């Protein structure tokens, strides 16, 4: 988890979150947002140029587990 700046493009940032499973991820989208969260997110979106709109990606853990 954290925020990262692209060293080749100082205007580009990556914000990463880790959750235990897909159900928890969906719960964050559906249940955790407050009116204050939505206002803050909308304010942040107004600061972003249309050509640099956020891109959302969902990544899964790729480590292999040992078989017993």
Residue frames relative to the residue before (quaternion, step in Angstrom):
aa qw qx qy qz dx dy dz
X 1.0000 0.0000 0.0000 0.0000 0.00 0.00 0.00
X 0.4618 0.6794 -0.4950 0.2831 3.52 -1.08 0.67
X 0.4297 -0.6489 0.5555 0.2926 3.50 -1.40 -0.06
X 0.0888 -0.8038 0.5882 -0.0048 3.53 -0.94 0.98
X 0.2519 -0.7444 0.5991 0.1534 3.57 -1.13 0.71
X 0.4492 -0.6783 0.5205 0.2593 3.55 -1.01 0.90
X 0.3899 -0.7478 0.4846 0.2323 3.62 -0.59 1.10
X 0.6698 0.4776 -0.3030 0.4811 3.61 1.16 -0.47
X 0.7757 0.1552 -0.0831 0.6060 3.59 1.22 -0.47
X 0.2499 -0.8312 0.4785 0.1333 3.63 0.10 1.29
X 0.6408 0.5133 -0.3305 0.4656 3.60 1.23 -0.25
X 0.6396 0.5203 -0.3106 0.4730 3.57 1.31 -0.11
X 0.0531 -0.8026 0.5938 -0.0185 3.56 -0.82 1.06
X 0.1770 -0.7385 0.6393 0.1207 3.53 -1.28 0.51
X 0.0857 -0.7638 0.6384 0.0423 3.54 -0.92 0.93
X 0.0831 -0.8290 0.5530 -0.0063 3.58 -0.65 1.13
X 0.0956 -0.7708 0.6292 0.0287 3.53 -1.11 0.82
X 0.1568 -0.7666 0.6147 0.0993 3.56 -1.14 0.63
X 0.0205 -0.7769 0.6293 -0.0010 3.56 -0.94 0.92
X 0.6561 -0.5697 0.3443 0.3556 3.56 -1.20 0.56
X 0.8109 -0.0837 0.0969 0.5711 3.59 0.99 -0.78
X 0.7063 -0.4726 0.3202 0.4187 3.57 -1.31 0.22
X 0.6078 0.5603 -0.3526 0.4385 3.59 1.03 -0.72
X 0.6473 0.5034 -0.3115 0.4801 3.59 0.98 -0.83
X 0.6196 0.5398 -0.3352 0.4608 3.59 1.01 -0.78
X 0.6758 0.4826 -0.2950 0.4727 3.59 0.85 -0.93
X 0.6291 0.5391 -0.3349 0.4488 3.58 1.00 -0.78
X 0.6154 0.5442 -0.3463 0.4530 3.59 1.03 -0.75
X 0.6812 0.4849 -0.2898 0.4656 3.57 0.95 -0.84
X 0.7727 0.4107 -0.1928 0.4439 3.56 0.89 -0.93
X 0.8255 0.2996 -0.1178 0.4637 3.60 0.95 -0.78
X 0.7230 0.5208 -0.2664 0.3675 3.59 0.94 -0.74
X 0.5853 0.6148 -0.3844 0.3629 3.60 1.08 -0.43
X 0.1908 -0.7558 0.6161 0.1134 3.55 -1.06 0.81
X 0.6756 -0.4579 0.3651 0.4479 3.57 -1.27 0.16
X 0.6382 0.5197 -0.3266 0.4647 3.61 1.00 -0.76
X 0.6239 0.5284 -0.3368 0.4670 3.61 1.03 -0.78
X 0.6697 0.5007 -0.3037 0.4567 3.58 0.88 -0.91
X 0.6386 0.5195 -0.3254 0.4653 3.60 1.00 -0.79
X 0.6605 0.4995 -0.3069 0.4691 3.59 0.94 -0.87
X 0.6564 0.5067 -0.3115 0.4641 3.58 0.95 -0.84
X 0.6496 0.5055 -0.3145 0.4730 3.59 0.96 -0.81
X 0.6327 0.5260 -0.3269 0.4650 3.60 1.00 -0.77
X 0.6531 0.5013 -0.3098 0.4755 3.57 1.00 -0.84
X 0.6496 0.5221 -0.3243 0.4475 3.60 0.95 -0.81
X 0.6212 0.5458 -0.3458 0.4434 3.62 1.08 -0.63
X 0.6599 0.5142 -0.3006 0.4579 3.60 1.17 -0.52
X 0.6420 0.5344 -0.3138 0.4514 3.59 1.24 -0.31
X 0.4562 -0.6655 0.5188 0.2825 3.56 -0.93 0.94
X 0.6071 -0.5989 0.3722 0.3663 3.62 -0.97 0.79
X 0.6720 0.5042 -0.3154 0.4413 3.62 0.97 -0.72
X 0.7330 0.3724 -0.2263 0.5223 3.58 1.22 -0.32
X 0.1606 0.8120 -0.5424 0.1439 3.56 1.07 0.69
X 0.5989 -0.5869 0.3969 0.3732 3.60 -1.03 0.71
X 0.1994 -0.7422 0.6272 0.1265 3.54 -1.13 0.73
X 0.2182 -0.7847 0.5719 0.0980 3.56 -0.73 1.09
X 0.0019 -0.7800 0.6253 -0.0241 3.54 -0.95 0.94
X 0.2174 -0.7538 0.6067 0.1279 3.56 -1.12 0.70
X 0.0656 -0.8115 0.5803 -0.0175 3.56 -0.60 1.19
X 0.2613 -0.7572 0.5809 0.1446 3.56 -1.08 0.76
X 0.5941 -0.5663 0.4405 0.3637 3.54 -1.17 0.67
X 0.2319 -0.8286 0.5022 0.0864 3.57 -0.73 1.07
X 0.4518 0.6986 -0.4583 0.3126 3.61 1.22 -0.07
X 0.4006 -0.6994 0.5386 0.2456 3.52 -1.03 0.80
X 0.3058 -0.7293 0.5785 0.1997 3.56 -1.10 0.66
X 0.5101 -0.6349 0.4850 0.3186 3.55 -1.16 0.63
X 0.3450 -0.7154 0.5689 0.2135 3.52 -1.01 0.83
X 0.4188 -0.7149 0.5029 0.2461 3.57 -0.97 0.85
